[in-house]
Amino acid sequence: MDDRPEDSRDDPAREGKYTNYFKIGFNSLEFVFDLGQAYDDSPRALHHTRIVTSPAYAKALLQLLADSLTAYERTHGAIPRLSPRDGPEP
């Protein structure tokens, strides 16, 4: 028997959101990722998602992201670094 959760790609409640603003905090028990959108004409970022997870899962996310970026760059070329002026303001 397959113990994996049912695929929810067809779930209408599931929604993708564009993110170009990231803020990360932590304490001894958890990491908190705040995600949102920042625009040049807006003085503040608009937060839309908060993810709270354990340090072990945060580290797993870091490894997954690093592996995915490596694969992306192998296929599509190097990703340029954003300059401080290109990044969103908090």
Residue pairs with C-beta under 8 A, 6 or more apart in sequence:
8 14
17 35
17 37
17 48
17 49
18 37
19 35
19 36
19 37
19 48
19 49
20 37
20 38
20 88
21 35
21 36
21 37
21 38
21 45
21 46
21 47
21 88
21 90
22 33
22 34
22 35
23 33
23 34
23 90
24 31
24 32
24 33
24 34
25 31
25 32
25 34
26 32
26 55
26 58
29 54
29 55
30 52
30 53
30 54
30 55
31 52
31 53
31 54
31 55
31 58
32 50
32 51
32 52
33 49
33 50
33 51
33 52
33 53
34 47
34 49
34 50
35 47
35 48
35 49
35 50
35 51
36 45
36 46
36 47
36 48
36 49
37 45
37 46
37 48
38 44
38 45
38 46
38 88
38 89
39 46
43 89
44 89
44 90
45 88
45 89
45 90
53 61
69 79
72 79
73 79
